[in-house]
Amino acid sequence: MTRKKNRNKKQPAARQKTATLRVTPVKGESTEKVVAVAKGATVESALRAAGIGVLRNNITVDGKPVEFSAPLVAGSIVNVEERPQGS
């Protein structure tokens, strides 16, 4: 006699890995957004997931300037500083 597997059993939720995006606009209050980070994520994909434009921004990850294509790891702090128009 074989046992049937209970396929309706819920699996424990995997702990989701995140990165923090700190956005500083030219004018106004700074905001902080937390986004999920998948394996192979880039700075650009995290910005797009958070609805942040990639143009006219200075980007640093953990205090170091990076390109949009730089890999992003869980726990990273991404600072996004909007540059004034024309700069």
N, C-alpha and C positions, 0 to 999 in steps of 0.2 A: 504494500500500500504506500503510495507517495503522498506527501503533504502538498497542499496548494499554498502558494505564497499569497499573503494578504497584500494585494496591490493597492488597496485603499488606504493603507497606513501612511500617514504623513511623515515625510522626512524632516529632520530638524533643519531649520533655516541656517544656511551658511552665513557666517559673519561677513558682512559686506565691507569691502575695503573702500576707504574714502580719502579724498584730498580736500583741503580747504582753499577756497579762492577768496582773496581779500581784494575788493574792487575799490579804488580811490578815483572818483570822477574829478574833472577839472573844478567843478562847482558842486557843492552839496555834501551830503554825508557819505562816509565810507560804508560799504556793506560787506557782509561775509556770507558766502554760499558754500555748502558742502555738497560735493558731487561724488558719485560712485566711480571707482577707478577699476576698469577691467584690465586684464593682462594685455600688455602691448599698447596701452593708452598713451596718447601724446598730449602735450600741453594744449595744442589746438583742439583736439577732440573733447577735452575737458571744458575748454572755454565755450565751445559750441553747445555742449550738453547743458551748460548753465545759462545759455542764451546771451553770452557776452560776445560782442563783435571782436574780430581779430585785428582790425585796422586801427591805427593811431593809438596803440597801447604799448607801454614799456612793460615787459614781463620779466619777473625774476622768480626762480624756484629755490626755496630755502636760502634766499639772499644772494643768489648768483644769477646774472643775466643769462637767458637761454633763448634759443630759437623756438619757433612754433612746433617744429618737428621733434623736439627733445622728448625722450621718454619720461613718463610720469609714474611715480611709484606711490603706493598707499602711504598715507601719513604726510605727504608733502604739503608745504604751504606755498601757494602760488600768489604772488602779489601782482596785481594788475593796476597800473597807473595810467590813466587816460592822458594823452598828450593834447595840448591845445591845437586847434585846427591851424594848419599852415606850418606846423613844426615837423 
